[in-house]
Amino acid sequence: MEYKATIGIEIHCELKTKSGMFSGAPNEFGLEANAGTCAIDLAMPGTLPELNEEGVRKAIQACTAFHLTLDPLVRFDRKNYFYSDLAKGFQITQQFHPLGRNGYLMIDTPEGKKKVRINRIHMEEDTAKQFHMNDKTLMDFNRSGVPLIEIVSEPDMSTGQEAEAYVEALRQTLYYIGASDAKMEEGSMRCDVNISLAPAGADHLGTKNEIKNINSISNVGKAIDFEIARQKAIYESGGTIVQETRRFDDKINETVLMRKKEGVVDYKYFPEPNIPPIRLSAEWIKEIQDNMPELPDEKRVRYAEEYGLSSHDIGILIANKEMAEFYEKTMTLSKNAKGVCNWLLSDISGWLNKNGQAIENSALTPAHLAAFVGLIDEGRISSKQAKELLDDLMAGKDPVQAAKDRGLEQVSDAGAIEAIIAQVLDANPQAIADYAAGKNKAVGFLVGQVMKASAGKANPGMVNGLIQEMLKKRIG
């Protein structure tokens, strides 16, 4: 029997602010455990929350990027529950009045573009982080109070591949607009996937299972693919799907039961009494929206039109914001869009990966990369010689001077090359005879001999053409 999966995703994304959502505690990854806490987030008596204006700005940017309708009246609610990672015993969130509603995100699928609807984006605060150690649990409250937005999709996806594309497109957009660093490996973006399976063509949805806190895009696809197979196997064996909360174990690439859901939890929501409703001015919202950074989809179109790059190259370039920015700076100094792109995506990326560096932290400069590609375009060095200069280039050295220091500049003077060719032809009469007999491989042999005689400095393109001209003259 054929089955159809219905998939929706809830994403918690930490906002890139200097302080907490409702406090002045530092919002900084990697601090010593509990070194970045404050009295407000630890729920000390007498403390009151104060809304972070920059957090609201970033949330408005996210709503705008994903085409949501904004609610200019900001209202918060209290979500009441007790758990060890929540010092206050409640979370400040936007259950009833989200900042944005009814947006969408376009994703690429094998069948073409697909619209995934976004139900809502709301603001809230993060919880503390737990470290489970055998019979103990350690708490780090640095994350408590960090500004969050929750992005809730409609159940518009049906495969793990579509879900991966959605999460990647969303991550890339949040990263480009500066709303979040969206680093899943650091926990600043976390996915909860809801999935149900039903017979194809059925007029009802299957029983929903939730997979919590998936921490990488590839694991989103793996978790969904496993869960579809698991639920299908249960149906085909005559079993029944039970509503559960599961997690993805990336060591065995399987979802694992966390707990069964027996009913809906009553969080006793009510309006947050310490933060009165705040009406955002139309002028402030317009200022934010009018100054939005260029979105990835807009950049794709511009790169194709302005630089003539392939969709494949564009996709790889803009996947790394800093690499794309470096490319654009280089292109203000270079005319070879494809050449600059090729070096960035191949040899330079390989060097960066090998040496554990990011391009923005390397010694390479756009001016040096433009000069480097120019040396190749002008025939002053060959592609092979350029690779010999790569370490110098990445060490911040001027490629023109480095080529001179290494004695790598090509000889492109026709007279000088002809003199070398003449010597090689005089020393290899058999090659001339072979060429006269129609053996074209002789040309390749002679090119090799000339390159050897010139210590690799002769321009290979010129060598090839001049050899054939001089052979024709010699054999009449």
N, C-alpha and C positions, 0 to 999 in steps of 0.2 A: 504494500500500500504506500502511496505517496503522502508525504506530510508537508505541512507548511509551518515554518517557524515565524513567530511574531516577536520582535525584539525592540525594546526601548532601553535607553541608557540615561542614568542620572550621573552627572559629573560634578564633583566638588573641586573647585579650583581656588587656590589661595591667591589673593590679590597682591600685587607688587607695591606695597606701601612701606613707609618707614616705621610705622607703629601699628598697634592693634586696632581692631574694629571699634572698640569702645573704650580704649585706654591708651596711655602713652608708652606702653611696653614696647621694646624694640621688636620689629618683625624681621628677623635675621636668621637664616639657616646656619646650623653648625656651631651655635653657641654652646658653651658648657651646660650640661643639664641643669635646669632650674635657675640659670644665671640671668635669664631675660624675662622674669616674671614681674608682676606688680600687684599692688593691693587690690585693684579693681578686678582683675582676672582671677585672683585667688579668693574673691568674695569676702574680703575682710569687712567687718561691720562698719557701717557708716559710709561706705564707698558708693559712688554713683557713676553710671556710664556716660560717656560723651562721644557722640557719633563722629567718626573719622571722615572729614570732607573728601580727602583724596580717595578713600575707599568707595565713596558714592560716585565720584568722577570716573573711576576705573570701571565700576559696574555699569554706568551709563554708556561708556565706550563699548562694552561687551554687548549690551542690548542693541546699540546702534549697528554694530558690525553684523549682528545676526538678524537684523530687520524686525526687532520686537517693538511693540507699541508701548511707550513709556507711560507710567503713572507718575505724574509730578508730585503727588501727595505721598510722601514716604512715611509708612507706618510699620511698626514692629510688633511682634507677638512673643509671648513667652511659651516655650515648649518645655513642659515640666516632666522630668524623669530623674531618677537617681542612678548614677553610675560613677565608678571611681575616677573616670577621666573628666568629670564635669564638677568642678569644685563648688559652683553655685547651686547645683541641684536643678538648674534649668538652663536652657539655651535661648539666647535672643535671636529670633529669626523673623521671616516674613511669610507666615503660613497663609494668611487670608488676603494679603495685599502685596503681591510680588511687584518688584520694580518694573518688570517687563513681561508682556504676554504676547503669544501668537507670532512667533518669528519662524525663520527657517534657515537652513544651511544647504548649499548645493554640494554634492559629492560626486566623484568619478567612479563609475562602475563599469564592468565589462560591456554592459548594454548601453552605456552612455551616461549622461548627467542624470542625477536623481535628486529630488528635493526631499530633505528630511525636515519635518516640522519640529519646531521647538515650542513646547507648551508654555514654559515660563523660565525666567531667571530671577532668583531672589537672593538677597543679601543675608548673611548670618555670620556667626563666629565659630571658629574651629575649637576642637576639644584638645585636651592634653594627649600626649603620646604614651602608650603603655609598652613596657618591655617585660615579657613573661619569661621567668627563669625558674624552671622546675616548679617548686611549691611557692614561689614568690613572684610578685609583680611590682616592678619599679615604675615610678611616674615621673615624666618630664613635662612640666607645665609651661615650658617655653612656647609651645604651639597653642596653648589655650588662649583664646581671644584673637587669634590671627584672623584678619578679614577673609571671608569666603564669599564666593557666589556659587549657588547650585544651579546647574543648567539641566533642565528636564526635557528630554525629547518626547515626541509622540512615538508610539510603537510602529514606526514606518520602515524598519529594517527587517530583513529576512535571512541574512547569511552573516557568518563571521567576517567575511571579506568586506561587506558593506559597513558593518560596525567598525572595523578597523579604519576604513576610509573616513567615516564620520568623526571618529575620535582624533585622527591625525589632522583632518581639515580644521576641526575646532581648536586643537592644540596650536596649530600653526597660526591661526588667526589671532588667538589670545596673545601669543608670543609677539606677533608683528605689531599689534596695536599697543603693546607695552602694558597690558592689563595684568599679566602674570608672566613669570618665567616658565610656567607650565612644565616643570621638570618632574616627570612621573617617578624617576628614580629617587628623588628627594621627598616625594610625598606631597608636592605642591599641586598635583592634579591626580585625583583618584576616581575610579569608575565603579559604579554599581550597575550591573546588567540585569534586566528583567527579561525572561524568555519563557515562552510557552509554545507548545507543539500541538497541532490539531490536524486531522485528516485534510488533505487538499480539497478545497471546495466546500468545507464545512462552514455553516453560518454562525459558528461560535468559536471562541478562543479556548485553547487548552488551559490547564491549571498552571498558574504562573509560579516560576521559581526565580529567586534572586541570587545573584552571585556578587558577593561584596568585595570592595576594596581591591580591584584588579590594578596592578601597578605598572603595566607596560602595554603598549598598543598591540604588540604581537600576542601577548597573553589574552587580550580581549578576544581576538579571533580564535585562539586555541581553546579558551574556556567555552566559547559558544559552540564551536564544532564538537567538542566533547559532550556538551550538555544536550545538543540535538541528538547525537548518537545514543546517549544514555536514555533519554526519554523515549526515543523510537524503539529501543530494545525492550523497554518496559511495556509499551503498548503492544508490541508484537508477541510478547510472551503472555499476554492476557492480563497484565497488571494494571494498576491505577497510579497515576502521578499524584503525589502528595505535595501540598504547598510547603516549600522549605526555603531556608536561607542557607546558601552554600558558599564556599570559598574555593579559589583555584590554587591547587598545589602545583607549582611549576617544576617541582622535582620529578613528579610522576605524570605531569600534564593531564591531570584529572581534577574535576570538581569534587569537593569533600563536604559532607553534611556538617553544618554548624549547629543548626537548631530547626525544629519543625515549627511552623506557624499555626497556632490553634485559633487565633482571632486577631482583631485589630487592636493595637495598643492605644489606650486612651491617654493622650499626653496632656489633657486638660489645658488646652491652649486658651489664653486670654490676652488682651492688649497689654503690651509692655508698659507698666505705669511710670517708669523712670525716663522714658523717651517719648515726649509728646509728638504728635504728627507734625511733620515738617514739609512745607510746600516749597518745592524747588522753583526758582524763577525761570520763566521761559527764556530770558536772555542768557542765563547761565547754561541751560541745556543747549541752546543754539550755539553758544561759544564752543562747547565741547564737541558738538557734532560737526561744526564747520571746520574744526581743526583735527579731524581724525587722520591718523597716519594712513599711508597707502596700504590697502588690503592685499593679501596674496593673489587673489583672482585678478585684481587690477594690475598687479605687477606682472602676472603671466601675459596678459594682453600687451602691455607696454614692451616687455622684453622681446616678444615676437615681432612687433611692429618696428621697434627702435633698433634692435640688434640682430634681427633675423635668425634667432636661435631656434632650435627644434624644441618641441614640447617636452621631449625627454630631458634635454639639457636644462631647460628652464625649471622643470620639476626638481631636479637634483640641486640646482643653484639655490632656489628660494626655500628649500627645505632647511637651509642654514641661513638665518637672517644676517649674521655677521659676514658670511661668505658672499652673500648677495650684495651687501653694502660695500664690501671690498671690491667686488667686480665693478660696481657702478663708478666708484672713485677711480679705478684703473681706466675705465672707458672714457673718462674725461681727458685722458692723456694718450690714448691709443686708438688706432683706426681698425684694428683687427679684432672684432668682437668674438669671432669663433676661436681664434688662436688663444686669446686671453682666457676664454671659457675652458678650452681644452686643457691648458696647463693647470688651471685652478682645480678642475675636477679630477685630473689624473695624477700627474707627478707631485704637484704641491699638496693635494689632499693626502696622497700616500705618505709623503714626508711628514706631514703633521700627525697623522695617525701613528706612524712608526715612533715618533718622538714625543707622543702624548701632549701635543700642543693644540691650541685653538688658534685660528688665523688672527684673531684680534689681539692675541698675546704674543704673537711671533714677531721677529725682527723684520719680516718682509714688509715693504712699503708699496703702495700702488705705483709710485713713480719708478721704482726699480723693476717692478713686474712689466710695466709698459716699455721700459728701455730694453728689458730682456727679450720680450717678444719682438721688439723692433730690430734687434740684432739678427734674429732669425729671418725676419721678413726681408731685411736688406741684404741677406746672403753673407753677412759678416761672420756668422757661425752657423754650423749645421745643427740639425736636431740632435744628433748624437753628441756633438760638442756641448750643446745646451744642457744636456743631462749631466755632463761633467761639472757644469757651473752651478748645479742646483744647490749644493751645500753652501756655497758662497752666497748665493742669492738669499737663501733662508737665514743666513747669518747676518743679513743686513748690509752686505757689501754691494757697491755699485757694480752691476754686471759688466758694464763697458770696461771699467778698470780691471775687474777680475779676469775678464777674457784676455786682456793684454798681459796681465801678470802671469797667467798660465800659458801664454803663447798660443791661444786657441783661435785667434781671429783668422778667418778664411782668406785665402788669396783669391780675389775676384778680378785681378788684372789679367786681361786676355793675353797680353804679351808674355807675362811671367809664366802663365799656365802653358802656353804654346811651347815655350822653351823647354819645360819639363817633359811635355808630351814628345817633343822631338827626340830627347834623350832616350825615353822609354821605347819609342819606335825603333830607333837605331839599335837598341839592345835586344829587340825581340822580332827579328825578321820572320820567324815561323808564324807569329800571330798575324803579321801582315799577309802572309801567304794564305793562312786559314780564312781570313776575312775575304780575300780575293776569291776564295773557293766557295763563298757563301755561308761560311760558318760564323754566324753572328755572335756566338758565345765569345769569340775573340775580343769583342768590344768590352764585355764585362771584365775579362782578364786584364785588358790594358788599362781600364778605369782603375782597377785595384792596384796595378803597378804604379800608376800616376799618383794615387792617393798615398801609397806607401812612400814614394819618392819625395812627396811634399809634406811628409809627416802628418798627413790628414788635414792639411790646411787648405788645399785647393777646393774651390767650390765644385761640389760633385755634379751639379746640373751643367755648369759650364764645361767641365771636363768631358762629360759624355758627348756633348754636341761638338766640341772642338776636335776630339779624337776622330769622330766619324768624318768631319770635314778634311782633316789631315790625311786620313787613310785613303779617301777617295782621290786626293791629289797624288798620293804616292803610287797608287795602282793604275792611275791614269783613267 
